[in-house]
Amino acid sequence: MSYSVGQVAAFACVTVRTLHHYDEIGLLSPGERTAAGYRRYTEPDLDRLQQILFYRELGFSLEEVAAILDDPSADPLTHLRRQHELLRQRIDRLARMAAAVEQAMEAHAMGISLTPEERFEVFGDFRPEDHEEEVRERWGDSEAFEQSRRRAASYTKQDWLKIKDEGGEILAALADAYAAGQPPYSPQAMDAAEAHRAHIGRWFYDCSPQIHRGLGDMYVADPRFAANYETVATGLAQYVRDAIHANADRMA
């Protein structure tokens, strides 16, 4: 069975122009042609296209993809193992980035004491001041907000780097449980949620299971907080929320 270029473009969510380009550069040439010269893609062609799109999503150039796929020593299982490892690395990197953004949003509202250079080193190009007014409106009168300000005012760059690293590890643990198919009420997911709660209590404010439950709801309801998790894995925000709720129920 074979497919037209239009059908393949629809299957793969790419443009016909993209498929034509892949053919022109020899990256993906259709296995068949009609009598009129029209491209027809076979099942092996679709398998190769899937591999191309995997590697492109992972940031490889077309030249690099061609070299990888044309390596005679690499079989399909080798490609899958390589992609799995690259995806795991990407998930870990995104988890740490997401944790840094979340910590930055909290840190600025709590009175961080860092030079511009130190702030960039800790938080990258995220601008927590853009959220200051909203943070004050949401939490400015709360005891947790004042407790956080008192603690954070004394933190050094090394403290913030440690906070960011710990947050990244916790988020990676939640992402790992999610990727492994563990339900949010599993011990692995709930233990990661409890580590998240303890992290907040250790560095910012006394976070009871009930307060933590409310935070979990916010991670889903607020698109900006949800994005911190969704950039790691689609559906992770809801999973984290459910794991937090399950952990709160366990502690009750």
Contacts in CASP RR format, 6 or more apart in sequence:
PFRMAT RR
TARGET T0000
AUTHOR 0000-0000-0000
METHOD contacts of the structure
MODEL  1
MSYSVGQVAAFACVTVRTLHHYDEIGLLSPGERTAAGYRRYTEPDLDRLQ
QILFYRELGFSLEEVAAILDDPSADPLTHLRRQHELLRQRIDRLARMAAA
VEQAMEAHAMGISLTPEERFEVFGDFRPEDHEEEVRERWGDSEAFEQSRR
RAASYTKQDWLKIKDEGGEILAALADAYAAGQPPYSPQAMDAAEAHRAHI
GRWFYDCSPQIHRGLGDMYVADPRFAANYETVATGLAQYVRDAIHANADR
MA
1 42 0 8 1.000
1 43 0 8 1.000
2 30 0 8 1.000
2 31 0 8 1.000
2 32 0 8 1.000
2 40 0 8 1.000
2 41 0 8 1.000
2 42 0 8 1.000
3 11 0 8 1.000
3 40 0 8 1.000
3 41 0 8 1.000
3 46 0 8 1.000
4 38 0 8 1.000
4 39 0 8 1.000
4 40 0 8 1.000
4 41 0 8 1.000
5 16 0 8 1.000
5 19 0 8 1.000
5 20 0 8 1.000
5 30 0 8 1.000
5 38 0 8 1.000
5 39 0 8 1.000
5 41 0 8 1.000
6 16 0 8 1.000
6 19 0 8 1.000
7 41 0 8 1.000
8 19 0 8 1.000
8 41 0 8 1.000
8 45 0 8 1.000
8 46 0 8 1.000
8 49 0 8 1.000
9 15 0 8 1.000
9 16 0 8 1.000
9 18 0 8 1.000
9 19 0 8 1.000
11 46 0 8 1.000
12 46 0 8 1.000
12 49 0 8 1.000
12 50 0 8 1.000
12 53 0 8 1.000
14 53 0 8 1.000
19 28 0 8 1.000
19 39 0 8 1.000
22 28 0 8 1.000
22 29 0 8 1.000
22 49 0 8 1.000
22 52 0 8 1.000
22 62 0 8 1.000
23 29 0 8 1.000
23 30 0 8 1.000
23 39 0 8 1.000
25 62 0 8 1.000
25 66 0 8 1.000
26 66 0 8 1.000
27 52 0 8 1.000
27 62 0 8 1.000
27 65 0 8 1.000
27 66 0 8 1.000
27 69 0 8 1.000
28 45 0 8 1.000
28 48 0 8 1.000
28 49 0 8 1.000
28 52 0 8 1.000
30 39 0 8 1.000
30 40 0 8 1.000
30 41 0 8 1.000
30 42 0 8 1.000
30 45 0 8 1.000
31 40 0 8 1.000
31 41 0 8 1.000
31 42 0 8 1.000
31 44 0 8 1.000
31 45 0 8 1.000
32 39 0 8 1.000
32 40 0 8 1.000
32 41 0 8 1.000
32 42 0 8 1.000
33 39 0 8 1.000
33 40 0 8 1.000
34 40 0 8 1.000
41 49 0 8 1.000
47 76 0 8 1.000
48 69 0 8 1.000
51 65 0 8 1.000
51 69 0 8 1.000
51 79 0 8 1.000
52 65 0 8 1.000
52 69 0 8 1.000
54 79 0 8 1.000
54 83 0 8 1.000
55 64 0 8 1.000
55 65 0 8 1.000
55 68 0 8 1.000
55 69 0 8 1.000
55 83 0 8 1.000
56 62 0 8 1.000
56 65 0 8 1.000
58 83 0 8 1.000
58 86 0 8 1.000
58 87 0 8 1.000
58 90 0 8 1.000
60 68 0 8 1.000
68 74 0 8 1.000
68 79 0 8 1.000
68 82 0 8 1.000
69 79 0 8 1.000
74 82 0 8 1.000
91 172 0 8 1.000
91 175 0 8 1.000
91 179 0 8 1.000
91 232 0 8 1.000
91 233 0 8 1.000
92 172 0 8 1.000
92 175 0 8 1.000
94 231 0 8 1.000
94 232 0 8 1.000
95 168 0 8 1.000
95 171 0 8 1.000
95 172 0 8 1.000
95 175 0 8 1.000
95 232 0 8 1.000
96 164 0 8 1.000
96 165 0 8 1.000
96 167 0 8 1.000
96 168 0 8 1.000
96 171 0 8 1.000
96 172 0 8 1.000
97 231 0 8 1.000
98 168 0 8 1.000
98 171 0 8 1.000
98 228 0 8 1.000
98 229 0 8 1.000
98 231 0 8 1.000
98 232 0 8 1.000
99 164 0 8 1.000
99 167 0 8 1.000
99 168 0 8 1.000
99 170 0 8 1.000
99 171 0 8 1.000
99 228 0 8 1.000
100 122 0 8 1.000
100 123 0 8 1.000
100 124 0 8 1.000
100 126 0 8 1.000
100 164 0 8 1.000
100 168 0 8 1.000
101 123 0 8 1.000
101 126 0 8 1.000
101 228 0 8 1.000
102 225 0 8 1.000
102 228 0 8 1.000
103 123 0 8 1.000
103 160 0 8 1.000
103 163 0 8 1.000
103 164 0 8 1.000
103 167 0 8 1.000
104 122 0 8 1.000
104 123 0 8 1.000
104 124 0 8 1.000
104 126 0 8 1.000
104 128 0 8 1.000
105 126 0 8 1.000
105 128 0 8 1.000
105 131 0 8 1.000
105 135 0 8 1.000
106 135 0 8 1.000
106 148 0 8 1.000
106 204 0 8 1.000
107 123 0 8 1.000
107 128 0 8 1.000
107 152 0 8 1.000
107 160 0 8 1.000
107 163 0 8 1.000
108 128 0 8 1.000
108 129 0 8 1.000
108 131 0 8 1.000
108 132 0 8 1.000
108 135 0 8 1.000
109 128 0 8 1.000
109 131 0 8 1.000
109 132 0 8 1.000
109 135 0 8 1.000
109 136 0 8 1.000
109 139 0 8 1.000
109 145 0 8 1.000
109 148 0 8 1.000
109 149 0 8 1.000
110 145 0 8 1.000
110 148 0 8 1.000
110 149 0 8 1.000
110 151 0 8 1.000
110 152 0 8 1.000
110 153 0 8 1.000
110 204 0 8 1.000
111 149 0 8 1.000
111 152 0 8 1.000
111 153 0 8 1.000
112 119 0 8 1.000
112 128 0 8 1.000
112 152 0 8 1.000
112 153 0 8 1.000
112 155 0 8 1.000
112 160 0 8 1.000
113 152 0 8 1.000
113 153 0 8 1.000
113 154 0 8 1.000
113 155 0 8 1.000
113 156 0 8 1.000
114 122 0 8 1.000
114 157 0 8 1.000
114 160 0 8 1.000
118 157 0 8 1.000
118 160 0 8 1.000
121 157 0 8 1.000
121 161 0 8 1.000
122 157 0 8 1.000
122 160 0 8 1.000
122 161 0 8 1.000
122 164 0 8 1.000
123 160 0 8 1.000
123 164 0 8 1.000
139 145 0 8 1.000
140 146 0 8 1.000
143 205 0 8 1.000
144 204 0 8 1.000
144 205 0 8 1.000
144 206 0 8 1.000
144 207 0 8 1.000
144 211 0 8 1.000
145 205 0 8 1.000
147 204 0 8 1.000
147 205 0 8 1.000
147 206 0 8 1.000
148 204 0 8 1.000
148 205 0 8 1.000
151 203 0 8 1.000
151 204 0 8 1.000
151 205 0 8 1.000
152 204 0 8 1.000
155 163 0 8 1.000
163 199 0 8 1.000
163 203 0 8 1.000
166 199 0 8 1.000
166 203 0 8 1.000
167 196 0 8 1.000
167 199 0 8 1.000
170 192 0 8 1.000
170 195 0 8 1.000
170 196 0 8 1.000
170 199 0 8 1.000
171 229 0 8 1.000
171 232 0 8 1.000
173 188 0 8 1.000
173 191 0 8 1.000
173 192 0 8 1.000
173 195 0 8 1.000
174 189 0 8 1.000
174 192 0 8 1.000
174 193 0 8 1.000
174 196 0 8 1.000
174 236 0 8 1.000
174 239 0 8 1.000
174 240 0 8 1.000
174 243 0 8 1.000
175 232 0 8 1.000
175 233 0 8 1.000
175 236 0 8 1.000
176 188 0 8 1.000
177 186 0 8 1.000
177 188 0 8 1.000
177 189 0 8 1.000
177 192 0 8 1.000
177 239 0 8 1.000
177 243 0 8 1.000
178 189 0 8 1.000
178 233 0 8 1.000
178 235 0 8 1.000
178 236 0 8 1.000
178 239 0 8 1.000
179 233 0 8 1.000
180 188 0 8 1.000
182 188 0 8 1.000
182 189 0 8 1.000
183 189 0 8 1.000
184 190 0 8 1.000
184 239 0 8 1.000
184 242 0 8 1.000
184 243 0 8 1.000
184 245 0 8 1.000
184 246 0 8 1.000
185 242 0 8 1.000
185 243 0 8 1.000
185 246 0 8 1.000
189 239 0 8 1.000
189 243 0 8 1.000
189 246 0 8 1.000
190 243 0 8 1.000
190 246 0 8 1.000
190 247 0 8 1.000
190 250 0 8 1.000
192 243 0 8 1.000
193 212 0 8 1.000
193 240 0 8 1.000
193 243 0 8 1.000
193 244 0 8 1.000
193 246 0 8 1.000
193 247 0 8 1.000
194 247 0 8 1.000
194 251 0 8 1.000
196 212 0 8 1.000
196 240 0 8 1.000
196 244 0 8 1.000
197 207 0 8 1.000
197 209 0 8 1.000
197 212 0 8 1.000
197 244 0 8 1.000
197 247 0 8 1.000
200 207 0 8 1.000
200 212 0 8 1.000
200 215 0 8 1.000
201 207 0 8 1.000
207 215 0 8 1.000
209 247 0 8 1.000
209 248 0 8 1.000
209 251 0 8 1.000
209 252 0 8 1.000
210 248 0 8 1.000
212 244 0 8 1.000
212 247 0 8 1.000
212 248 0 8 1.000
213 244 0 8 1.000
213 245 0 8 1.000
213 248 0 8 1.000
214 244 0 8 1.000
215 244 0 8 1.000
216 240 0 8 1.000
216 241 0 8 1.000
216 244 0 8 1.000
216 245 0 8 1.000
217 241 0 8 1.000
218 225 0 8 1.000
219 225 0 8 1.000
219 226 0 8 1.000
219 228 0 8 1.000
219 229 0 8 1.000
219 237 0 8 1.000
219 240 0 8 1.000
219 241 0 8 1.000
219 244 0 8 1.000
220 226 0 8 1.000
220 237 0 8 1.000
220 238 0 8 1.000
220 241 0 8 1.000
225 237 0 8 1.000
226 237 0 8 1.000
228 237 0 8 1.000
229 235 0 8 1.000
229 236 0 8 1.000
229 237 0 8 1.000
229 239 0 8 1.000
229 240 0 8 1.000
230 236 0 8 1.000
230 237 0 8 1.000
END
